[in-house]
Amino acid sequence: MSKKVAIVCTSASEFQGHPTGAWLEEIATPYYAFKAAGLDVTIVSIAGGKVPIDAASTQGDFNTPDCVKFTSDADAVKALESSVALAAYDFDACAGVYLAGGHGTCVDFYNAPDAPLQRCLNKVYADGKPLAADCHGPIALLNCVKPDGSALVADKAVTGFSDAEEAAVGFTEKCETYSALLEKTMRALGGKYAAAADWNPNVCVDGNLITGQNPASSAKCAEAFVEALAA
């Protein structure tokens, strides 16, 4: 029987008046990597139903071959447009969870410690299952905790969208005011944050916690997740 995994996505289509959503590459690349590994993949979102996609992620060089393949794949599109709601997904039955990014996550991934997403992720981590997050996906980890109650990222090798990359896309003030800057907050929580040069692939693996820095890291992040499942 195939191992079940969830790609968890935002349901937020805007962030402080800026149209956004999930970043397509960060769904499409892991989706096909997991399918190729023989995994049973479910696309989950906070509210369920159609996952909003950031229009910028479908344009120019951001529209990668995996993105083009995904948007022409009837099964993939159906999974994206009829995602399973977080509250309806059985996390106990899955083998691992992958958090896709996009600025929409700044709205509905960054929650209080006792929010439904954080409770699910805390249990996934405590159960020793692979927990991966790429780009802005790691924002969900900021209020997660280890079984001993300490911050999940504390003393962990972690990464995520860097402060320099956030400044480059003009979202520093929005993130600081209405959500969180990933790098700054991970460091404040005691995380051993590491970044590559802007827009370059970078993945950190620390036990069953796997984090990727940016969209370019999606393939390596997905690969590390698959490897962790097989370990």
TORDO-870704 format. One record per residue: residue number from 1; residue in one letter; chain; x, y, z of N, C-alpha, C, O in turn. Coordinates in Angstrom, 3 decimals. Layout:
    k  r  c    n.east   n.north      n.up   ca.east  ca.north     ca.up    c.east   c.north      c.up    o.east   o.north      o.up
  NUM  A  A         X         Y         Z         X         Y         Z         X         Y         Z         X         Y         Z
...
end
This chain:
    k  r  c    n.east   n.north      n.up   ca.east  ca.north     ca.up    c.east   c.north      c.up    o.east   o.north      o.up
    1  M  A     0.843    -1.198     0.000     0.000     0.000     0.000     0.882     1.253     0.000     1.859     1.333     0.745
    2  S  A     0.530     2.217    -0.834     1.313     3.457    -0.929     1.206     4.273     0.354     0.156     4.324     0.995
    3  K  A     2.316     4.909     0.709     2.287     5.812     1.855     1.507     7.068     1.486     1.653     7.602     0.387
    4  K  A     0.682     7.532     2.414    -0.110     8.732     2.188     0.639     9.958     2.683     1.168     9.972     3.794
    5  V  A     0.677    10.988     1.844     1.296    12.250     2.247     0.378    13.403     1.871    -0.421    13.302     0.940
    6  A  A     0.504    14.484     2.598    -0.306    15.675     2.340     0.578    16.837     1.929     1.608    17.096     2.551
    7  I  A     0.173    17.534     0.880     0.757    18.834     0.544    -0.241    19.867     1.048    -1.335    19.995     0.498
    8  V  A     0.126    20.594     2.079    -0.786    21.556     2.696    -0.556    22.945     2.100     0.575    23.424     2.019
    9  C  A    -1.656    23.579     1.686    -1.588    24.880     0.997    -2.426    25.934     1.713    -3.330    25.615     2.485
   10  T  A    -2.110    27.170     1.444    -2.901    28.286     1.948    -4.257    28.354     1.255    -4.434    27.856     0.144
   11  S  A    -5.201    28.976     1.935    -6.495    29.287     1.318    -6.674    30.790     1.157    -7.734    31.249     0.734
   12  A  A    -5.639    31.558     1.494    -5.722    33.022     1.451    -5.343    33.550     0.070    -4.267    33.246    -0.444
   13  S  A    -6.216    34.328    -0.514    -5.977    34.856    -1.861    -5.390    36.259    -1.858    -5.032    36.790    -2.910
   14  E  A    -5.290    36.867    -0.664    -4.641    38.182    -0.595    -3.992    38.381     0.765    -4.388    37.774     1.760
   15  F  A    -3.002    39.233     0.783    -2.279    39.557     2.013    -2.221    41.058     2.118    -1.471    41.713     1.393
   16  Q  A    -3.018    41.611     3.026    -3.070    43.052     3.238    -3.291    43.810     1.925    -2.569    44.755     1.608
   17  G  A    -4.305    43.373     1.170    -4.693    44.048    -0.061    -3.905    43.663    -1.287    -4.217    44.105    -2.393
   18  H  A    -2.874    42.835    -1.105    -2.057    42.397    -2.247    -2.531    41.024    -2.696    -2.491    40.081    -1.905
   19  P  A    -2.981    40.878    -3.948    -3.410    39.558    -4.426    -2.265    38.557    -4.359    -1.156    38.847    -4.808
   20  T  A    -2.524    37.406    -3.813    -1.484    36.394    -3.676    -2.124    35.018    -3.644    -3.102    34.777    -4.351
   21  G  A    -1.596    34.121    -2.845    -2.101    32.752    -2.777    -0.939    31.811    -2.536     0.040    32.164    -1.877
   22  A  A    -1.057    30.600    -3.080     0.035    29.634    -3.021     0.934    29.837    -4.233     0.488    30.324    -5.272
   23  W  A     2.207    29.457    -4.093     3.158    29.569    -5.202     3.144    28.241    -5.952     3.458    27.195    -5.384
   24  L  A     2.778    28.289    -7.229     2.491    27.061    -7.971     3.646    26.064    -7.992     3.428    24.867    -7.804
   25  E  A     4.865    26.536    -8.215     5.997    25.613    -8.270     6.137    24.812    -6.977     6.555    23.654    -6.994
   26  E  A     5.784    25.440    -5.864     5.947    24.789    -4.573     4.866    23.755    -4.282     4.916    23.056    -3.270
   27  I  A     3.890    23.668    -5.180     2.907    22.586    -5.155     3.233    21.577    -6.244     3.285    20.371    -6.001
   28  A  A     3.453    22.094    -7.457     3.640    21.212    -8.619     4.892    20.341    -8.502     4.840    19.144    -8.786
   29  T  A     6.008    20.927    -8.088     7.254    20.157    -8.024     7.181    19.028    -7.003     7.507    17.893    -7.349
   30  P  A     6.771    19.282    -5.763     6.634    18.152    -4.839     5.560    17.160    -5.269     5.711    15.955    -5.067
   31  Y  A     4.484    17.658    -5.858     3.402    16.766    -6.310     3.949    15.688    -7.247     3.666    14.504    -7.065
   32  Y  A     4.723    16.093    -8.236     5.254    15.117    -9.194     6.401    14.297    -8.602     6.566    13.127    -8.947
   33  A  A     7.186    14.896    -7.721     8.249    14.132    -7.060     7.654    13.028    -6.197     8.171    11.912    -6.154
   34  F  A     6.577    13.349    -5.519     5.933    12.356    -4.653     5.236    11.280    -5.475     5.284    10.100    -5.128
   35  K  A     4.595    11.682    -6.552     3.951    10.712    -7.440     4.997     9.753    -8.011     4.774     8.544    -8.073
   36  A  A     6.138    10.304    -8.426     7.205     9.480    -9.003     7.753     8.488    -7.984     8.251     7.424    -8.352
   37  A  A     7.660     8.839    -6.701     8.147     7.958    -5.641     7.090     6.938    -5.212     7.314     6.144    -4.298
   38  G  A     5.942     6.971    -5.879     4.896     6.001    -5.573     4.045     6.360    -4.363     3.381     5.495    -3.793
   39  L  A     4.060     7.625    -3.969     3.295     8.056    -2.803     1.860     8.410    -3.185     1.581     8.790    -4.322
   40  D  A     0.972     8.279    -2.233    -0.440     8.643    -2.393    -0.572    10.090    -1.921    -0.532    10.361    -0.721
   41  V  A    -0.728    11.019    -2.869    -0.659    12.452    -2.566    -2.054    13.077    -2.468    -2.895    12.897    -3.348
   42  T  A    -2.274    13.804    -1.394    -3.508    14.576    -1.235    -3.150    16.043    -1.071    -2.282    16.393    -0.272
   43  I  A    -3.823    16.897    -1.830    -3.647    18.336    -1.646    -4.672    18.790    -0.615    -5.878    18.615    -0.788
   44  V  A    -4.161    19.376     0.458    -4.977    19.845     1.572    -4.838    21.360     1.647    -3.772    21.898     1.349
   45  S  A    -5.881    22.041     2.034    -5.772    23.481     2.265    -6.499    23.839     3.549    -7.274    23.040     4.073
   46  I  A    -6.255    25.016     4.046    -6.829    25.424     5.324    -8.355    25.358     5.287    -8.970    24.828     6.212
   47  A  A    -8.965    25.884     4.242   -10.424    25.921     4.163   -11.023    24.845     3.266   -12.229    24.603     3.305
   48  G  A   -10.189    24.200     2.460   -10.698    23.231     1.498   -11.175    23.920     0.231   -11.291    25.145     0.187
   49  G  A   -11.448    23.137    -0.791   -11.900    23.705    -2.057   -10.751    24.209    -2.896    -9.625    23.726    -2.776
   50  K  A   -11.032    25.179    -3.746   -10.042    25.675    -4.698    -8.911    26.422    -4.005    -9.147    27.356    -3.239
   51  V  A    -7.687    26.001    -4.281    -6.511    26.669    -3.716    -6.177    27.880    -4.585    -5.976    27.723    -5.789
   52  P  A    -6.111    29.087    -4.010    -5.744    30.268    -4.802    -4.266    30.211    -5.178    -3.417    29.868    -4.355
   53  I  A    -3.975    30.545    -6.412    -2.592    30.535    -6.897    -2.138    31.961    -7.186    -2.837    32.721    -7.856
   54  D  A    -0.977    32.311    -6.684    -0.398    33.622    -6.952    -0.129    33.731    -8.456     0.620    32.931    -9.016
   55  A  A    -0.733    34.709    -9.096    -0.607    34.853   -10.549     0.841    34.997   -10.992     1.203    34.565   -12.087
   56  A  A     1.671    35.600   -10.150     3.086    35.797   -10.506     3.800    34.469   -10.694     4.777    34.390   -11.438
   57  S  A     3.319    33.421   -10.024     3.991    32.126   -10.100     3.656    31.357   -11.377     4.155    30.253   -11.597
   58  T  A     2.811    31.949   -12.212     2.453    31.300   -13.481     3.015    32.072   -14.673     2.642    31.818   -15.818
   59  Q  A     3.907    33.012   -14.397     4.413    33.873   -15.455     5.932    33.778   -15.594     6.649    33.554   -14.619
   60  G  A     6.397    33.953   -16.814     7.832    34.006   -17.087     8.577    32.775   -16.618     8.086    31.652   -16.736
   61  D  A     9.773    32.997   -16.083    10.610    31.895   -15.623    10.026    31.175   -14.418    10.413    30.045   -14.121
   62  F  A     9.095    31.824   -13.719     8.461    31.171   -12.568     7.561    30.011   -13.010     7.301    29.085   -12.241
   63  N  A     7.099    30.077   -14.242     6.220    29.038   -14.778     7.079    27.877   -15.285     7.269    27.702   -16.488
   64  T  A     7.584    27.100   -14.347     8.535    26.025   -14.638     7.874    24.880   -15.404     6.647    24.829   -15.492
   65  P  A     8.666    23.962   -15.958     8.083    22.805   -16.641     7.094    22.027   -15.770     6.081    21.541   -16.273
   66  D  A     7.376    21.904   -14.471     6.429    21.225   -13.582     5.116    21.998   -13.495     4.042    21.398   -13.439
   67  C  A     5.200    23.325   -13.482     3.985    24.146   -13.439     3.162    23.957   -14.702     1.943    23.798   -14.644
   68  V  A     3.837    23.976   -15.841     3.143    23.794   -17.128     2.482    22.417   -17.180     1.336    22.283   -17.611
   69  K  A     3.211    21.411   -16.741     2.678    20.051   -16.704     1.466    19.968   -15.791     0.461    19.341   -16.126
   70  F  A     1.573    20.609   -14.633     0.507    20.557   -13.629    -0.776    21.186   -14.153    -1.858    20.620   -13.995
   71  T  A    -0.660    22.347   -14.771    -1.861    23.053   -15.231    -2.504    22.390   -16.449    -3.626    22.728   -16.827
   72  S  A    -1.779    21.435   -17.068    -2.338    20.683   -18.199    -2.762    19.276   -17.776    -3.200    18.479   -18.606
   73  D  A    -2.630    18.979   -16.499    -2.916    17.653   -15.954    -4.280    17.694   -15.269    -4.435    18.311   -14.215
   74  A  A    -5.262    17.037   -15.871    -6.637    17.103   -15.366    -6.744    16.621   -13.923    -7.470    17.214   -13.125
   75  D  A    -6.034    15.559   -13.582    -6.098    15.042   -12.219    -5.486    16.020   -11.222    -6.014    16.218   -10.128
   76  A  A    -4.364    16.629   -11.613    -3.703    17.589   -10.733    -4.577    18.823   -10.519    -4.729    19.302    -9.395
   77  V  A    -5.140    19.323   -11.599    -6.001    20.507   -11.503    -7.224    20.205   -10.631    -7.640    21.038    -9.826
   78  K  A    -7.786    19.025   -10.794    -8.945    18.636    -9.968    -8.561    18.597    -8.488    -9.317    19.052    -7.630
   79  A  A    -7.383    18.052    -8.202    -6.917    17.984    -6.815    -6.717    19.378    -6.231    -6.989    19.608    -5.053
   80  L  A    -6.242    20.304    -7.057    -6.011    21.676    -6.610    -7.321    22.427    -6.407    -7.441    23.239    -5.489
   81  E  A    -8.295    22.158    -7.257    -9.556    22.890    -7.199   -10.550    22.287    -6.216   -11.562    22.907    -5.889
   82  S  A   -10.263    21.091    -5.751   -11.153    20.446    -4.774   -10.325    19.899    -3.617   -10.496    18.756    -3.195
   83  S  A    -9.424    20.739    -3.116    -8.537    20.304    -2.036    -9.337    19.913    -0.793   -10.441    20.405    -0.559
   84  V  A    -8.755    19.026    -0.016    -9.387    18.567     1.222    -9.153    19.602     2.324    -8.030    20.075     2.501
   85  A  A   -10.183    19.948     3.047   -10.052    20.908     4.135    -9.188    20.326     5.250    -9.250    19.131     5.540
   86  L  A    -8.396    21.173     5.861    -7.523    20.749     6.948    -8.285    19.939     8.001    -7.806    18.904     8.465
   87  A  A    -9.464    20.417     8.370   -10.242    19.766     9.425   -10.752    18.388     9.018   -11.098    17.574     9.874
   88  A  A   -10.799    18.124     7.702   -11.341    16.850     7.222   -10.266    15.817     6.908   -10.581    14.659     6.636
   89  Y  A    -8.996    16.226     6.943    -7.920    15.304     6.579    -7.447    14.527     7.808    -7.309    15.085     8.897
   90  D  A    -7.203    13.238     7.613    -6.749    12.375     8.705    -5.218    12.374     8.768    -4.560    11.576     8.100
   91  F  A    -4.670    13.265     9.568    -3.221    13.372     9.679    -2.610    12.148    10.361    -1.437    11.842    10.148
   92  D  A    -3.387    11.458    11.167    -2.869    10.255    11.820    -2.569     9.151    10.808    -1.712     8.299    11.039
   93  A  A    -3.284     9.179     9.687    -3.134     8.130     8.675    -2.054     8.445     7.651    -1.722     7.596     6.824
   94  C  A    -1.504     9.647     7.695    -0.498    10.011     6.699     0.906     9.703     7.214     1.141     9.595     8.418
   95  A  A     1.831     9.564     6.259     3.221     9.237     6.603     4.086    10.475     6.738     5.187    10.403     7.284
   96  G  A     3.606    11.614     6.249     4.381    12.843     6.312     3.604    14.007     5.747     2.613    13.821     5.041
   97  V  A     4.055    15.212     6.058     3.375    16.437     5.626     4.378    17.395     5.007     5.491    17.573     5.503
   98  Y  A     3.951    18.008     3.907     4.776    18.979     3.185     3.984    20.284     3.102     2.846    20.287     2.632
   99  L  A     4.568    21.377     3.549     3.911    22.681     3.544     4.392    23.516     2.369     5.563    23.890     2.300
  100  A  A     3.484    23.805     1.445     3.812    24.644     0.295     3.778    26.110     0.714     3.118    26.470     1.688
  101  G  A     4.495    26.951    -0.028     4.578    28.357     0.325     3.700    29.270    -0.506     2.680    28.855    -1.056
  102  G  A     4.120    30.520    -0.584     3.310    31.582    -1.178     2.960    32.562    -0.077     2.826    32.162     1.079
  103  H  A     2.809    33.843    -0.407     2.543    34.840     0.627     1.188    34.662     1.299     0.947    35.239     2.359
  104  G  A     0.298    33.870     0.698    -0.967    33.586     1.374    -0.761    32.928     2.717    -1.590    33.074     3.616
  105  T  A     0.347    32.196     2.867     0.623    31.524     4.138     0.830    32.519     5.275     0.639    32.178     6.442
  106  C  A     1.222    33.752     4.938     1.404    34.771     5.966     0.073    35.102     6.650     0.049    35.672     7.741
  107  V  A    -1.015    34.741     5.999    -2.352    35.017     6.520    -2.891    33.844     7.337    -3.352    34.034     8.463
  108  D  A    -2.837    32.633     6.776    -3.521    31.526     7.462    -2.628    30.369     7.902    -3.135    29.379     8.430
  109  F  A    -1.321    30.466     7.703    -0.392    29.479     8.273     0.204    29.983     9.587     0.582    29.191    10.450
  110  Y  A     0.283    31.297     9.728     0.921    31.887    10.910    -0.151    32.095    11.974    -0.809    33.134    12.022
  111  N  A    -0.311    31.083    12.826    -1.414    31.060    13.771    -0.920    30.947    15.206     0.275    30.797    15.460
  112  A  A    -1.858    31.021    16.132    -1.561    30.796    17.545    -1.112    29.352    17.751    -1.442    28.482    16.945
  113  P  A    -0.364    29.089    18.822     0.158    27.737    19.058    -0.909    26.651    19.111    -0.639    25.499    18.772
  114  D  A    -2.132    27.016    19.538    -3.178    26.002    19.673    -4.132    25.968    18.478    -5.198    25.359    18.556
  115  A  A    -3.753    26.621    17.371    -4.594    26.603    16.174    -4.580    25.206    15.555    -3.636    24.447    15.774
  116  P  A    -5.611    24.857    14.785    -5.704    23.509    14.213    -4.473    23.078    13.414    -4.010    21.947    13.563
  117  L  A    -3.939    23.962    12.568    -2.763    23.586    11.781    -1.585    23.299    12.692    -0.890    22.298    12.518
  118  Q  A    -1.361    24.167    13.656    -0.216    23.975    14.546    -0.366    22.689    15.366     0.617    21.979    15.580
  119  R  A    -1.567    22.384    15.822    -1.775    21.142    16.575    -1.467    19.925    15.705    -0.846    18.969    16.169
  120  C  A    -1.896    19.961    14.462    -1.621    18.849    13.542    -0.123    18.689    13.311     0.401    17.575    13.352
  121  L  A     0.564    19.802    13.070     1.996    19.742    12.795     2.787    19.308    14.019     3.758    18.561    13.904
  122  N  A     2.372    19.773    15.186     3.040    19.335    16.416     2.993    17.822    16.547     3.981    17.195    16.928
  123  K  A     1.842    17.237    16.231     1.688    15.790    16.362     2.482    15.050    15.294     3.096    14.020    15.571
  124  V  A     2.470    15.578    14.070     3.257    14.967    12.994     4.720    14.913    13.393     5.379    13.885    13.236
  125  Y  A     5.224    16.024    13.910     6.624    16.072    14.325     6.887    15.127    15.499     7.858    14.370    15.487
  126  A  A     6.024    15.174    16.503     6.210    14.339    17.697     6.160    12.857    17.361     6.816    12.045    18.014
  127  D  A     5.379    12.502    16.342     5.267    11.105    15.923     6.463    10.645    15.096     6.539     9.483    14.698
  128  G  A     7.395    11.560    14.841     8.598    11.209    14.092     8.403    11.132    12.584     9.254    10.601    11.870
  129  K  A     7.296    11.655    12.104     7.031    11.646    10.667     7.749    12.823    10.003     7.911    13.871    10.628
  130  P  A     8.179    12.671     8.755     8.810    13.791     8.059     7.869    14.994     7.962     6.711    14.861     7.565
  131  L  A     8.377    16.146     8.325     7.638    17.401     8.245     8.492    18.369     7.443     9.546    18.809     7.901
  132  A  A     8.030    18.696     6.243     8.798    19.550     5.336     8.029    20.831     5.029     6.798    20.848     5.032
  133  A  A     8.769    21.894     4.766     8.153    23.175     4.438     9.115    23.974     3.576    10.314    24.029     3.850
  134  D  A     8.577    24.592     2.531     9.431    25.336     1.610     9.020    26.804     1.524     7.836    27.135     1.589
  135  C  A    10.006    27.668     1.377     9.841    29.092     1.115     9.074    29.781     2.240     9.645    29.979     3.312
  136  H  A     7.797    30.159     2.047     7.003    30.723     3.128     6.239    29.657     3.900     5.627    29.964     4.924
  137  G  A     6.261    28.427     3.438     5.611    27.350     4.172     6.090    27.243     5.613     5.286    26.967     6.504
  138  P  A     7.399    27.457     5.866     7.895    27.348     7.241     7.292    28.339     8.222     7.508    28.215     9.427
  139  I  A     6.539    29.321     7.736     5.927    30.269     8.674     4.969    29.550     9.614     4.715    30.020    10.723
  140  A  A     4.436    28.409     9.173     3.549    27.619    10.034     4.295    27.017    11.211     3.690    26.693    12.233
  141  L  A     5.605    26.866    11.071     6.405    26.227    12.119     6.749    27.163    13.270     7.160    26.713    14.340
  142  L  A     6.581    28.468    13.050     7.059    29.445    14.037     6.361    29.325    15.382     6.961    29.609    16.419
  143  N  A     5.104    28.907    15.377     4.387    28.736    16.644     4.154    27.276    16.980     3.310    26.957    17.818
  144  C  A     4.895    26.384    16.332     4.827    24.962    16.672     5.827    24.665    17.788     6.792    25.400    17.999
  145  V  A     5.570    23.575    18.488     6.442    23.225    19.608     6.835    21.757    19.568     6.136    20.919    18.998
  146  K  A     7.970    21.471    20.187     8.405    20.095    20.398     7.592    19.488    21.546     6.904    20.219    22.259
  147  P  A     7.659    18.184    21.734     6.921    17.569    22.843     7.239    18.154    24.212     6.408    18.098    25.118
  148  D  A     8.451    18.722    24.371     8.809    19.298    25.671     8.306    20.734    25.844     8.549    21.368    26.871
  149  G  A     7.591    21.244    24.809     7.015    22.580    24.885     7.899    23.690    24.356     7.454    24.833    24.251
  150  S  A     9.136    23.378    24.021    10.031    24.395    23.462     9.698    24.640    21.997     9.061    23.809    21.351
  151  A  A    10.128    25.778    21.479     9.864    26.122    20.079    10.395    25.031    19.156    11.512    24.547    19.339
  152  L  A     9.610    24.653    18.186    10.005    23.574    17.279    11.322    23.870    16.574    12.148    22.975    16.394
  153  V  A    11.518    25.123    16.175    12.721    25.448    15.412    13.948    25.690    16.296    15.061    25.791    15.781
  154  A  A    13.764    25.784    17.607    14.889    26.060    18.503    15.952    24.974    18.393    15.653    23.782    18.473
  155  D  A    17.192    25.402    18.209    18.342    24.498    18.100    18.270    23.576    16.886    18.967    22.563    16.826
  156  K  A    17.432    23.928    15.928    17.307    23.140    14.710    17.935    23.887    13.530    17.836    25.110    13.431
  157  A  A    18.578    23.137    12.645    19.055    23.718    11.393    17.838    23.966    10.515    17.158    23.020    10.119
  158  V  A    17.558    25.216    10.209    16.352    25.576     9.467    16.649    26.659     8.442    17.663    27.354     8.510
  159  T  A    15.739    26.776     7.498    15.803    27.867     6.532    14.381    28.229     6.124    13.414    27.628     6.592
  160  G  A    14.274    29.201     5.262    12.993    29.699     4.772    13.299    30.959     3.983    14.457    31.367     3.893
  161  F  A    12.288    31.573     3.418    12.486    32.780     2.621    13.284    33.789     3.446    12.866    34.181     4.535
  162  S  A    14.429    34.201     2.921    15.334    35.039     3.708    14.839    36.482     3.802    14.027    36.927     2.991
  163  D  A    15.334    37.190     4.789    14.975    38.600     4.941    15.400    39.409     3.717    14.706    40.342     3.314
  164  A  A    16.547    39.048     3.124    17.014    39.751     1.927    16.076    39.498     0.751    15.784    40.409    -0.023
  165  E  A    15.609    38.269     0.621    14.660    37.954    -0.460    13.332    38.668    -0.225    12.706    39.147    -1.171
  166  E  A    12.905    38.738     1.028    11.652    39.435     1.346    11.765    40.915     0.988    10.824    41.510     0.463
  167  A  A    12.925    41.498     1.279    13.136    42.905     0.934    13.118    43.092    -0.574    12.605    44.092    -1.077
  168  A  A    13.679    42.126    -1.294    13.750    42.228    -2.751    12.372    42.218    -3.403    12.177    42.823    -4.457
  169  V  A    11.411    41.526    -2.773    10.062    41.484    -3.353     9.138    42.524    -2.716     7.955    42.593    -3.051
  170  G  A     9.678    43.330    -1.799     8.931    44.449    -1.251     7.911    44.115    -0.180     6.948    44.856     0.016
  171  F  A     8.116    42.993     0.521     7.122    42.582     1.514     7.619    42.689     2.957     6.943    42.222     3.874
  172  T  A     8.773    43.289     3.169     9.326    43.350     4.518     8.367    44.005     5.503     8.080    43.441     6.559
  173  E  A     7.877    45.173     5.171     7.008    45.908     6.104     5.712    45.152     6.358     5.260    45.066     7.500
  174  K  A     5.103    44.598     5.297     3.864    43.836     5.478     4.087    42.654     6.412     3.289    42.408     7.317
  175  C  A     5.172    41.927     6.187     5.438    40.744     7.006     5.705    41.126     8.455     5.184    40.492     9.372
  176  E  A     6.516    42.162     8.663     6.837    42.564    10.033     5.610    43.083    10.766     5.462    42.857    11.967
  177  T  A     4.740    43.767    10.061     3.586    44.402    10.696     2.420    43.437    10.891     1.771    43.449    11.938
  178  Y  A     2.157    42.614     9.902     0.942    41.801     9.930     1.188    40.297    10.052     0.238    39.528    10.202
  179  S  A     2.436    39.877     9.989     2.729    38.447    10.072     4.095    38.286    10.728     4.265    38.635    11.896
  180  A  A     5.063    37.764     9.994     6.406    37.603    10.567     7.428    37.480     9.452     7.141    36.927     8.390
  181  L  A     8.610    37.995     9.698     9.740    37.740     8.819    10.333    36.398     9.229    10.697    36.203    10.388
  182  L  A    10.426    35.486     8.290    10.855    34.137     8.619    12.254    34.077     9.220    12.443    33.546    10.314
  183  E  A    13.216    34.615     8.513    14.594    34.534     9.007    14.725    35.181    10.379    15.261    34.571    11.304
  184  K  A    14.244    36.398    10.514    14.356    37.138    11.774    13.706    36.366    12.920    14.268    36.276    14.012
  185  T  A    12.516    35.810    12.668    11.779    35.129    13.732    12.393    33.781    14.064    12.448    33.396    15.231
  186  M  A    12.855    33.060    13.049    13.522    31.787    13.318    14.758    31.993    14.194    15.003    31.236    15.133
  187  R  A    15.514    33.011    13.877    16.706    33.307    14.692    16.307    33.675    16.120    16.944    33.238    17.078
  188  A  A    15.245    34.482    16.260    14.797    34.913    17.588    14.325    33.736    18.434    14.424    33.767    19.661
  189  L  A    13.816    32.706    17.779    13.329    31.514    18.476    14.446    30.515    18.775    14.209    29.467    19.375
  190  G  A    15.652    30.848    18.355    16.779    29.963    18.622    17.075    28.988    17.509    17.849    28.047    17.685
  191  G  A    16.454    29.215    16.352    16.729    28.352    15.211    18.106    28.623    14.628    18.576    29.761    14.625
  192  K  A    18.743    27.583    14.139    20.056    27.730    13.491    19.811    28.002    12.009    19.999    27.139    11.152
  193  Y  A    19.387    29.227    11.746    18.988    29.601    10.384    20.200    29.695     9.462    21.241    30.236     9.835
  194  A  A    20.047    29.158     8.252    21.111    29.247     7.242    20.492    29.575     5.894    19.466    29.007     5.519
  195  A  A    21.115    30.491     5.168    20.606    30.883     3.859    21.689    30.771     2.807    22.871    30.975     3.085
  196  A  A    21.273    30.444     1.594    22.150    30.534     0.439    21.980    31.936    -0.145    21.158    32.715     0.337
  197  A  A    22.744    32.254    -1.166    22.551    33.528    -1.860    21.115    33.604    -2.369    20.504    32.581    -2.679
  198  D  A    20.583    34.814    -2.453    19.200    35.001    -2.884    18.871    34.170    -4.121    19.630    34.129    -5.089
  199  W  A    17.713    33.508    -4.059    17.114    32.763    -5.175    17.862    31.474    -5.523    17.542    30.827    -6.520
  200  N  A    18.850    31.098    -4.716    19.571    29.852    -4.954    18.983    28.734    -4.100    18.486    28.995    -3.005
  201  P  A    19.032    27.486    -4.588    18.486    26.363    -3.826    19.214    26.174    -2.501    20.439    26.275    -2.430
  202  N  A    18.449    25.900    -1.464    19.025    25.650    -0.146    18.017    24.876     0.690    16.869    25.295     0.838
  203  V  A    18.449    23.754     1.231    17.575    22.915     2.058    18.315    22.541     3.331    19.500    22.210     3.292
  204  C  A    17.622    22.593     4.454    18.167    22.143     5.730    17.390    20.932     6.207    16.160    20.922     6.184
  205  V  A    18.115    19.914     6.638    17.497    18.713     7.185    18.029    18.505     8.591    19.237    18.396     8.796
  206  D  A    17.128    18.451     9.555    17.515    18.228    10.952    16.521    17.231    11.544    15.413    17.605    11.926
  207  G  A    16.919    15.973    11.616    15.996    14.938    12.045    14.864    14.814    11.050    15.102    14.705     9.847
  208  N  A    13.632    14.830    11.538    12.488    14.717    10.635    11.945    16.072    10.191    10.869    16.147     9.598
  209  L  A    12.696    17.154    10.479    12.309    18.498    10.054    13.123    18.911     8.835    14.354    18.906     8.866
  210  I  A    12.422    19.268     7.762    13.057    19.603     6.476    12.525    20.953     6.031    11.312    21.150     5.956
  211  T  A    13.426    21.890     5.733    12.987    23.211     5.288    13.749    23.654     4.049    14.938    23.373     3.898
  212  G  A    13.040    24.357     3.159    13.640    24.893     1.946    13.534    26.408     1.950    12.614    26.966     2.547
  213  Q  A    14.465    27.075     1.290    14.565    28.537     1.388    13.612    29.296     0.469    13.075    30.331     0.865
  214  N  A    13.393    28.812    -0.729    12.708    29.613    -1.746    12.126    28.698    -2.826    12.287    27.481    -2.737
  215  P  A    11.456    29.246    -3.842    10.904    28.381    -4.885    11.949    27.497    -5.558    11.663    26.354    -5.914
  216  A  A    13.149    28.020    -5.730    14.213    27.240    -6.376    14.617    26.025    -5.552    15.279    25.118    -6.059
  217  S  A    14.220    26.005    -4.284    14.567    24.895    -3.391    13.525    23.784    -3.412    13.702    22.763    -2.747
  218  S  A    12.448    23.964    -4.161    11.333    23.016    -4.089    11.728    21.594    -4.465    11.290    20.644    -3.817
  219  A  A    12.543    21.430    -5.495    12.932    20.078    -5.917    13.785    19.391    -4.861    13.558    18.225    -4.540
  220  K  A    14.766    20.110    -4.318    15.640    19.514    -3.301    14.888    19.257    -2.000    15.166    18.282    -1.302
  221  C  A    13.938    20.126    -1.675    13.143    19.946    -0.471    12.260    18.703    -0.617    12.144    17.903     0.311
  222  A  A    11.648    18.553    -1.779    10.812    17.375    -2.041    11.651    16.105    -2.027    11.217    15.077    -1.508
  223  E  A    12.847    16.172    -2.594    13.747    15.016    -2.618    14.134    14.592    -1.211    14.156    13.401    -0.899
  224  A  A    14.443    15.575    -0.353    14.810    15.265     1.029    13.641    14.651     1.775    13.832    13.763     2.606
  225  F  A    12.439    15.112     1.489    11.226    14.576     2.113    11.031    13.116     1.730    10.724    12.281     2.581
  226  V  A    11.210    12.809     0.445    11.073    11.429    -0.032    12.117    10.543     0.627    11.823     9.422     1.040
  227  E  A    13.334    11.051     0.722    14.409    10.280     1.362    14.086    10.005     2.828    14.354     8.913     3.329
  228  A  A    13.515    10.983     3.512    13.163    10.815     4.918    12.056     9.772     5.079    12.054     9.007     6.044
  229  L  A    11.141     9.744     4.156    10.072     8.742     4.203    10.607     7.330     4.033    10.076     6.369     4.589
  230  A  A    11.678     7.232     3.244    12.240     5.910     2.955    13.214     5.430     4.021    13.594     4.259     4.041
  231  A  A    13.613     6.329     4.902    14.622     5.976     5.915    14.060     5.022     6.973    14.777     4.629     7.893
end
